[in-house]
């Protein structure tokens, strides 16, 4: 691994003690230090530490968690400077029928954000997944009209209240493609070919000229074949969009990380970030979390490894001045999508986020705070 200019980062393979309650032997970081506490100074919240450096910190959350859990809603408002609805602005939530919209939950979340002086962020307007069944009846003859009308209707409803929108989500996503441009199969690609990306961004710019328009993707972090392929294809896509003056303003990097993953190359990531910034684009870390299901059962070890992964990654990306925001995909282990999509084989609760299931701060919180404190101040 390449060295950060602020701290030495060491990764490696460590032996896991045999007989780990059904857990297979897995790589752990040789640099694990049981005495490491991720200590930091002061009591400022994460959003305040980020703001002190000209950054935004926030998180995704669901309508139900904020509406039905007052303790969590209070913590969210204290900690976060921006709110991202997890699913409530996706097609499947907003469009129960082709001729009907349901903004009930999204409107409530927009109001919650406004009442708590939190920025509001939209996710997303065109994606392969989470689409309503009726979309299967749309054809190439009317697909552009359907896509444009949806984007226009949704974005105008929140115009002036949105910090940013993920206009197109995961057009590449590390998935092997038969196409030379790396675009993966999706309903929109099938109906409109790659033009759907242009159509979406142009419609978005017309509907809300003040919102930051983001292309958002995953599998951009590691030195793995799928990540290398995604970085190359995403960079080519962004260069093409910019060369044709398509109104894209930023790249969203999801940053779904893995605490057991050792293939992290800081230099390659820095180079990629610099290449994106050279196009005049901002960069947002949009969905950050750290999986621990491939680590041994020991909770303290897992918490240290997760925290170290946060700090190591952020120490690299925050060196790039074009990075303007960091968002975790969830604030507390009480509410994390990874509990269903990436559970541990031993049945132990996963611990991927800054706060635990009891809403207490974890080493991951300290690690994020330390990364913000060490980040260069944005001018």
Order of alpha helices (4+ residues) and beta strands (2+ residues): alpha-beta-alpha-alpha-beta-alpha-alpha-beta-alpha-beta-alpha-alpha-beta-alpha-beta-beta-alpha-beta-alpha-beta-alpha-alpha
